[in-house]
Amino acid sequence: MWDVIIIGAGVIGASIAREISRYELKTLVIEKEEDVCEVTSMANSGIVHSGYDPKPGSLKAKLNVIGNGLFDRLSMELGFDFKRIGSITIGKTEEDLATLKRLQKNGIENGVKTIILDKEELFLLEPNLALDAKYGLLAESAGIVNPFEYTVALMENAIFNGVKLNLEEEVLKISKLENTYKIITNKNEYITKIVINAAGLNSGDVAGMVGSSIDIRPRKGEYFVLNHLNKPLISHVIFPLPSEKGKGILLTPTTSNNYLIGPSSEYVSSLDDFSTDTLTLEKVRSDANNLVKDIPFNEVIRTFAGLRAVNSKRDFIIEEDKINPNFYQVAGIESPGLASSYAIALYLIDIIKKKNNLITKKDFVPYRKPYIKLKGLPLEEKQKIYEKNPKYGRIICRCEQISEAEILDVIHREIPVKTIRGVKKRIRPGFGKCQGGFCESLVFELLKNEFDLDPLKIKYGRKNSEVIKKITKEGQNEKL
Ligand SMILES: Cc1cc2nc3c(=O)[nH]c(=O)nc-3n(C[C@H](O)[C@H](O)[C@H](O)COP(=O)(O)OP(=O)(O)OC[C@H]3O[C@@H](n4cnc5c(N)ncnc54)[C@H](O)[C@@H]3O)c2cc1C
């Protein structure tokens, strides 16, 4: 018998799992994919929004602002990349200035301080803006985070504190018993007192399993990724004025010094449509060119798409289900869900506490061993690390300068990493200019040898993504 079962290991399920691991509760997280952070939490802008623009009084406004404020402590405790670089929303006309002032007022109501910039101040901060940019709304508290690292860090720490994670297991059916729930997956059956639905795009389906209804529509956002550049293009998150469709086509540096340009915003019919298309990307390109001049699109190394889980109320749903006691819905978590993630966990646990007596663990450990990242370290420090472990001197990913020892470190932690993308998300081999052309086969060999895996079964990411179909040459199974 479980005390708590969390369905879904995106950033929301992982935040809840980490916060709930403070309490004496037997907790299980069930995730249908091969790894944590495989769906919406993997494909977004990575911005920790300041919170000036959600509607005052909404859960989005409240939890965005609280969530933003939690990131410094979380990144210190859990050792993931987070930078408070600030955001600037650009205006070009007097009418735009009036909108910026309205946004500023909205920010004050939400408890967020912003500064209106004139043209001179704007170009001093961001010299590469489009020449007709005239005004800016600076929100200094906005930041950027690596969403993969953040989600992995939350879940690793939750597991360290006693939570169990079952990957590749899909919840198919839920039956309400007297005071408990029976959860049936493709592999097992479980009885639990508390259920938390953090199934993102599928949260409507999971709610439907207990006779409740939550409408979720997927809305796609497509992006370009730029390589590292010799001269910085921008140093803040650059937004256009927001519209009904959302925050618009933005440009942002990433924590690894790449740049993201996007996202588009169109409803799609399939929960699995992660495709990108030329027409949409052309529109992204043209909108971005209206914000920043001379964007080096010849440095694009990848395009990708993410799906927002949009609910018709357009606010987060975080509540006990109306007809099912101790069944908690955490749904409709579109942007700013990443920024709000930890505040969502705290808010939910306060609701759970109203009905359940949660006892704090005496031995909860908030810290996680950070990864050693060679890139960017001074040469003398690198030298000391090589001397202790020569595998730090064997470079696997030349674009991102990732060594064998760094990969071995991340794959042998609390969450078993058995896919190429699982390694890529944690430590970046394959994120560089060659997009895995050189390093993917080496990562494949490392996974095969470390876990003694059948090479025919090693996947790139999700199911049906096996990397090789058959072995054609002798000697391919030899160890590195
Ligand atoms: C284009 C785009 C840009 C965005 N930009 C930002 C941003 O810059 N800042 C920000 O704050 N927010 C942003 N967001 C929003 C943010 O990404 C989401 O709010 C957040 O990732 C939602 O996390 P989640 O855990 O709810 O969903 P997910 O990450 O999708 O996790 C849900 C998990 O549940 C699993 N699951 C589903 N059904 C089942 C089942 N039956 N059994 C077991 N497991 C199941 C799924 O496999 C999945 O892993 C953006 C979103 C998009 C799409």
Ligand as a Chemical Component Dictionary entry (heavy atoms), coordinates in Angstrom:
data_LIG
# 
_chem_comp.id                   LIG 
_chem_comp.type                 NON-POLYMER 
_chem_comp.pdbx_formal_charge   0 
_chem_comp.three_letter_code    LIG 
# 
loop_
_chem_comp_atom.comp_id 
_chem_comp_atom.atom_id 
_chem_comp_atom.alt_atom_id 
_chem_comp_atom.type_symbol 
_chem_comp_atom.charge 
_chem_comp_atom.model_Cartn_x 
_chem_comp_atom.model_Cartn_y 
_chem_comp_atom.model_Cartn_z 
_chem_comp_atom.pdbx_ordinal 
LIG C1  C1  C 0 6.533  26.038 -26.237 1  
LIG C2  C2  C 0 6.505  26.148 -24.739 2  
LIG C3  C3  C 0 7.245  27.132 -24.095 3  
LIG C4  C4  C 0 7.188  27.270 -22.718 4  
LIG N1  N1  N 0 8.015  28.160 -22.101 5  
LIG C5  C5  C 0 7.989  28.280 -20.758 6  
LIG C6  C6  C 0 8.862  29.158 -20.095 7  
LIG O1  O1  O 0 9.749  29.758 -20.695 8  
LIG N2  N2  N 0 8.726  29.317 -18.766 9  
LIG C7  C7  C 0 7.773  28.671 -18.053 10 
LIG O2  O2  O 0 7.653  28.917 -16.865 11 
LIG N3  N3  N 0 6.976  27.755 -18.638 12 
LIG C8  C8  C 0 7.077  27.533 -19.967 13 
LIG N4  N4  N 0 6.303  26.611 -20.580 14 
LIG C9  C9  C 0 5.408  25.801 -19.766 15 
LIG C10 C10 C 0 6.139  24.632 -19.090 16 
LIG O3  O3  O 0 6.987  23.985 -19.994 17 
LIG C11 C11 C 0 5.089  23.669 -18.545 18 
LIG O4  O4  O 0 4.226  24.392 -17.701 19 
LIG C12 C12 C 0 5.670  22.511 -17.760 20 
LIG O5  O5  O 0 6.718  21.894 -18.446 21 
LIG C13 C13 C 0 4.556  21.504 -17.490 22 
LIG O6  O6  O 0 5.107  20.417 -16.807 23 
LIG P1  P1  P 0 4.267  19.129 -16.502 24 
LIG O7  O7  O 0 5.067  18.308 -15.558 25 
LIG O8  O8  O 0 2.884  19.501 -16.115 26 
LIG O9  O9  O 0 4.092  18.399 -17.915 27 
LIG P2  P2  P 0 5.029  17.333 -18.638 28 
LIG O10 O10 O 0 6.434  17.753 -18.658 29 
LIG O11 O11 O 0 4.409  17.048 -19.951 30 
LIG O12 O12 O 0 4.928  16.056 -17.695 31 
LIG C14 C14 C 0 3.803  15.229 -17.637 32 
LIG C15 C15 C 0 4.304  13.804 -17.585 33 
LIG O13 O13 O 0 3.224  12.909 -17.366 34 
LIG C16 C16 C 0 3.491  11.706 -18.068 35 
LIG N5  N5  N 0 2.238  10.974 -18.233 36 
LIG C17 C17 C 0 1.158  11.374 -18.935 37 
LIG N6  N6  N 0 0.184  10.444 -18.868 38 
LIG C18 C18 C 0 0.671  9.419  -18.116 39 
LIG C19 C19 C 0 0.139  8.164  -17.714 40 
LIG N7  N7  N 0 -1.090 7.770  -18.080 41 
LIG N8  N8  N 0 0.918  7.344  -16.967 42 
LIG C20 C20 C 0 2.173  7.744  -16.587 43 
LIG N9  N9  N 0 2.721  8.911  -16.968 44 
LIG C21 C21 C 0 1.978  9.750  -17.713 45 
LIG C22 C22 C 0 4.077  12.223 -19.381 46 
LIG O14 O14 O 0 4.798  11.213 -20.042 47 
LIG C23 C23 C 0 4.936  13.381 -18.915 48 
LIG O15 O15 O 0 6.261  13.004 -18.675 49 
LIG C24 C24 C 0 6.362  26.418 -21.961 50 
LIG C25 C25 C 0 5.645  25.410 -22.598 51 
LIG C26 C26 C 0 5.740  25.252 -23.977 52 
LIG C27 C27 C 0 5.051  24.123 -24.641 53 
# 
loop_
_chem_comp_bond.comp_id 
_chem_comp_bond.atom_id_1 
_chem_comp_bond.atom_id_2 
_chem_comp_bond.value_order 
_chem_comp_bond.pdbx_ordinal 
LIG C1  C2  SING 1  
LIG C2  C3  SING 2  
LIG C2  C26 DOUB 3  
LIG C3  C4  DOUB 4  
LIG C4  N1  SING 5  
LIG C4  C24 SING 6  
LIG N1  C5  DOUB 7  
LIG C5  C6  SING 8  
LIG C5  C8  SING 9  
LIG C6  O1  DOUB 10 
LIG C6  N2  SING 11 
LIG N2  C7  SING 12 
LIG C7  O2  DOUB 13 
LIG C7  N3  SING 14 
LIG N3  C8  DOUB 15 
LIG C8  N4  SING 16 
LIG N4  C9  SING 17 
LIG N4  C24 SING 18 
LIG C9  C10 SING 19 
LIG C10 O3  SING 20 
LIG C10 C11 SING 21 
LIG C11 O4  SING 22 
LIG C11 C12 SING 23 
LIG C12 O5  SING 24 
LIG C12 C13 SING 25 
LIG C13 O6  SING 26 
LIG O6  P1  SING 27 
LIG P1  O7  DOUB 28 
LIG P1  O8  SING 29 
LIG P1  O9  SING 30 
LIG O9  P2  SING 31 
LIG P2  O10 DOUB 32 
LIG P2  O11 SING 33 
LIG P2  O12 SING 34 
LIG O12 C14 SING 35 
LIG C14 C15 SING 36 
LIG C15 O13 SING 37 
LIG C15 C23 SING 38 
LIG O13 C16 SING 39 
LIG C16 N5  SING 40 
LIG C16 C22 SING 41 
LIG N5  C17 SING 42 
LIG N5  C21 SING 43 
LIG C17 N6  DOUB 44 
LIG N6  C18 SING 45 
LIG C18 C19 SING 46 
LIG C18 C21 DOUB 47 
LIG C19 N7  SING 48 
LIG C19 N8  DOUB 49 
LIG N8  C20 SING 50 
LIG C20 N9  DOUB 51 
LIG N9  C21 SING 52 
LIG C22 O14 SING 53 
LIG C22 C23 SING 54 
LIG C23 O15 SING 55 
LIG C24 C25 DOUB 56 
LIG C25 C26 SING 57 
LIG C26 C27 SING 58 
# 
